[in-house]
Amino acid sequence: MATCPRCKGHLTDGHRCPSRTGRLAIEIVAAALAGGIAAWLLLALFDPRGQATDMDVVTFVIGACVGVGINRALRA
């Protein structure tokens, strides 16, 4: 069987070379930032008086985790 000259994997009909480490890290960081910012925006939308200011860091971290989880689930 033929091998891929780039990744040395088997060349099948549906062959795709695995993502490089740097590109994968950038993708994960971007998904985390997008998820964190989206969570902050949702917090601001549902708490317009700003009483949940102690929840800012928790909201960002949970949003980042959800963003990375969704990204990884859709990429697999």
C-alpha positions, -999 to +999 in steps of 0.1 A: +000+000+000+012+035-008+022+059+020+016+097+023+048+116+016+039+142+043+027+121+073+038+086+063+003+073+068-016+049+045-029+065+014-066+054+013-094+071-006-104+092+025-068+100+037-063+133+055-031+142+072-034+148+110-034+185+121-001+199+132+005+207+169+008+244+165-024+247+143-043+225+168-032+247+197-042+279+180-076+263+171-082+253+208-072+287+221-095+304+196-124+282+205-118+289+242-117+326+237-148+325+216-167+304+241-156+326+270-166+358+253-199+343+243-206+333+279-198+368+291-222+383+265-249+359+276-243+368+313-246+405+303-278+398+284-295+379+312-282+402+340-285+437+326-281+454+361-246+438+365-253+422+399-234+390+389-199+407+388-184+380+410-194+354+384-173+369+356-143+346+359-165+315+365-186+324+335-156+329+312-140+296+323-172+276+319-178+292+285-143+284+274-146+248+284-179+245+266-164+262+235-135+238+234-157+208+240-180+217+212-151+224+189-134+190+197-167+171+193-174+186+159-138+181+147-136+144+156 
